[in-house]
């Protein structure tokens, strides 16, 4: 699957040619990060769009205009994606960006800056399920084959942005002190208000109780699905097949249970646990998050 013409190789990672170009990656590498920038960093399918909605509303102090009038990529742009340079140039400080890059591939100015990172991770079993359906819906990604075949490719890192374990470990080991906040998708489902309050403290921001309530309402899965600006990608119908699973598909934790056979689960756990040994990333695999 990974040998597909649809991918390019970037520092050993597969990236979809449709979304990234040599120019966009050069732009990313030489990007001038500022001290008051905030990055949402995720491995694909970990809840990026959800966090994008939330951070937009925090930055607009609860004003709904951006989330009702701008498409996802316009609200908070993907720094490494193609044709986003003009959009980024228009942003005023404090700026916010999204990136799927592992820590070591961040722009060099990021490391010397004071820019902050919200790192959002999700149970990898639900990530692989979500990505599997995304490959069915999006024509710029290779046909995923069967779920078992796709999961094997995922464990080998033959998917966009490589191995999940490498990504999570790179950011967990990042030497960023209090510049980084770790959040999980599962925590967001369990206690969104608590998570938003942590983000507000991390960014030294405040919201009125009314704005907070509105933010929580607006970023519910149902509300985001009804908002065409949120349940969308900047691609034509030819690229995103409307008859296939939608972009905002189920929005739950534990859908993996409907897809993994006991054998596949055992294999998956063995690989992930071995690659995670010695790290403190247990929080993602904890029972209550499954
Ligand atoms: S992408 O393509 O990498 O940007 O995808 P990403 O946004 O990271 O992840 C998509 C999954 O996040 C789910 N999602 C949500 N879940 C709960 N609540 C809200 N508000 C929400 N918004 C997005 C989305 O449905 C995808 O997960 P699955 O499991 O496929 O439904």
Boltz pocket constraint, residues with backbone or C-beta under 6 A from the ligand:
constraints:
  - pocket:
      binder: B
      contacts: [[A, 42], [A, 43], [A, 44], [A, 45], [A, 46], [A, 47], [A, 48], [A, 49], [A, 50], [A, 126], [A, 129], [A, 130], [A, 131], [A, 133], [A, 219], [A, 220], [A, 221], [A, 222], [A, 224], [A, 246], [A, 247], [A, 248], [A, 249], [A, 250], [A, 251], [A, 252], [A, 255]]
      max_distance: 6.0
